């Protein structure tokens, strides 16, 4: 199955990107990062429930950016990197 990565930015010429290596299974600590857009918490709630129902070996930890208008602060990124094996970043409107 061919995977296509869509870039939501307004690049006229897309940058070619490759996927990171995948282990084939999700197990361990999953960080759920809410970027602070409206209803992002609703999406993360649903994703967290879905993961915990289907993958009993997963521990979900929740994080939230102070604002969606700026990148995550360095301290938050460091904490997520130290505490997690996977990251799911969610946005919604």
C-alpha positions in Angstrom: 0.0 0.0 0.0 1.5 3.3 -1.1 1.3 6.1 1.6 0.9 9.7 0.6 1.9 12.5 3.0 -0.2 15.6 2.5 1.4 18.9 3.6 -1.2 21.5 4.8 1.1 24.4 4.2 1.0 26.7 1.2 4.1 25.4 -0.5 4.0 25.9 -4.2 6.6 23.1 -4.7 6.1 20.4 -2.0 9.1 19.2 0.0 9.7 15.5 -0.4 9.5 13.8 3.0 10.0 10.2 4.0 8.2 8.5 6.8 10.1 7.5 9.9 10.8 3.8 10.4 7.8 2.0 11.9 8.0 -0.9 14.4 4.7 -2.4 13.3 3.1 -2.1 16.7 2.1 0.6 19.1 3.1 -0.2 22.7 4.3 2.0 25.5 3.8 5.7 26.4 1.8 7.8 23.9 1.8 11.5 24.3 -1.4 13.2 23.2 -0.6 16.9 22.4 -3.5 19.3 22.2 -2.3 22.4 20.2 -5.0 24.5 21.9 -7.3 25.0 19.0 -11.1 24.9 19.7 -12.4 21.3 20.2 -8.9 19.8 20.0 -9.6 18.3 23.5 -12.7 16.6 22.1 -10.6 14.9 19.3 -7.9 13.9 21.8 -10.5 12.4 24.2 -11.9 10.2 21.4 -8.4 9.2 20.2 -7.3 8.3 23.7 -10.4 6.2 24.4 -9.9 4.5 21.0 -6.2 3.7 21.8 -6.9 2.4 25.3 -9.8 0.2 24.2 -7.9 -1.4 21.4 -4.3 -1.4 22.7 -4.1 -2.5 26.3 -0.3 -2.1 26.5 -0.6 1.7 25.8 -0.3 4.4 28.5 -1.7 7.7 27.3 -0.4 11.0 28.7 -2.0 14.3 27.8 -0.2 17.6 27.1 -1.5 21.0 25.9 0.3 23.9 24.2 -0.4 27.3 25.7 -1.5 28.6 22.3 -1.9 27.3 18.8 -0.3 30.5 17.3 3.2 29.6 18.4 5.4 26.5 18.5 5.3 24.4 21.7 7.7 25.8 24.3 11.1 24.1 24.5 10.4 22.8 28.0 7.1 21.1 26.9 8.8 19.5 23.9 11.6 18.2 26.2 9.1 16.8 28.7 7.1 15.0 25.9 10.3 13.6 24.4 11.5 12.3 27.8 8.1 10.8 28.8 6.9 9.3 25.6 7.5 6.7 22.9 5.0 8.1 20.4 3.3 11.5 19.9 -0.1 12.2 18.5 -0.7 15.9 17.8 -4.3 16.9 17.4 -5.9 20.0 16.1 -9.6 20.8 15.4 -11.9 23.6 14.7 
